[in-house]
Amino acid sequence: MSGWPDGYGRRILASVDSTLSEAARIAPEIAGPEWILAHTQTAARGRRGRAWSAPTGNFSATLVLPVAEPAQHAALRSFVASLALYDAFVAVSGQSSAFALKWPNDVLLRGGKVAGILLESAGQGHVLSHLAIGIGVNLAAAPSVQDVEAGAVPPVALRTTLGINVTPEAFLDALAVAYANYEAQFRDFGFAPIRTAWMQKAARLNEMIRARTAREEWHGIFREVDADGQLVLETAKGRISVPAADVYF
Ligand SMILES: O=C(O)CCCC[C@@H]1SC[C@@H]2NC(=O)N[C@@H]21
């Protein structure tokens, strides 16, 4: 992969509180998709209000997309972004079998978490005005296992796991090209091909997993991701579709 995709802008910051916060600040003034890359974030956030470790050398970026569509449809871009991340990892490492996708939107490297995605959005009612896709990749360093929730997959870094040094800028080049390809596919053909491609790279498909929210927990065989991006589990009480949860192996 090489070059930079047509129609996508790029801003590179030395330091920012969070590229997601910066995305919210610039969203009203942008006319097209814009990548924001920061070398350091001082207040990076992860899913479910968790803090995210973003030291210099790791990849911290947000893609801001002006969109005028229902939130449910826009949210499927977490799968678009996951696929793009997978392709970017393959492009920079030359390896594919080491990587897998964990529902809803983590990337695993040899079973450890190497990247995470957090979507944020703004708009009026059910229709959005912009979507921000925040992406963090442990290129150089991963937080220690004591710093993540008990039972979560252990964090890993690309450098220490595969011995590969990749700069955030080089990773952004690969990711931006891959993202633009999948975004065009999503725009032209909808979620179906994205869903199929995602499941081909899914971790633990047809295996027993646990899905947990603040209120409930389910055990079941991970059968598929449905047409709405929900996790389909075959439990002792039958098939269920889970719209949002944390997954444990
Ligand atoms: O919890 C997760 O797995 C999602 C982590 C998302 C982290 C990225 S780093 C760039 C962007 N800015 C943030 O504050 N968070 C996201």
The ligand as an SDF file (V2000), in Angstrom:
LIG
                    3D

 16 17  0  0  0  0  0  0  0  0999 V2000
  -10.9690    0.9410   24.8180 O   0  0  0  0  0  0  0  0  0  0  0  0
  -10.6130    0.7500   23.6450 C   0  0  0  0  0  0  0  0  0  0  0  0
  -10.2620   -0.3540   23.2430 O   0  0  0  0  0  0  0  0  0  0  0  0
  -10.6230    1.8970   22.6650 C   0  0  0  0  0  0  0  0  0  0  0  0
   -9.3720    2.7000   22.7590 C   0  0  0  0  0  0  0  0  0  0  0  0
   -9.3570    3.8870   21.8290 C   0  0  0  0  0  0  0  0  0  0  0  0
   -8.1360    4.7340   22.0410 C   0  0  0  0  0  0  0  0  0  0  0  0
   -8.0080    5.7940   20.9930 C   0  0  0  0  0  0  0  0  0  0  0  0
   -6.4280    6.5600   20.9510 S   0  0  0  0  0  0  0  0  0  0  0  0
   -7.0290    7.7490   19.8330 C   0  0  0  0  0  0  0  0  0  0  0  0
   -8.4080    8.1270   20.2930 C   0  0  0  0  0  0  0  0  0  0  0  0
   -8.3560    9.1670   21.2800 N   0  0  0  0  0  0  0  0  0  0  0  0
   -8.8010    8.7560   22.4620 C   0  0  0  0  0  0  0  0  0  0  0  0
   -8.8800    9.4690   23.4910 O   0  0  0  0  0  0  0  0  0  0  0  0
   -9.1630    7.4670   22.4060 N   0  0  0  0  0  0  0  0  0  0  0  0
   -8.9910    6.9370   21.0730 C   0  0  0  0  0  0  0  0  0  0  0  0
  1  2  2  0
  2  3  1  0
  2  4  1  0
  4  5  1  0
  5  6  1  0
  6  7  1  0
  7  8  1  0
  8  9  1  0
  8 16  1  0
  9 10  1  0
 10 11  1  0
 11 12  1  0
 11 16  1  0
 12 13  1  0
 13 14  2  0
 13 15  1  0
 15 16  1  0
M  END
$$$$
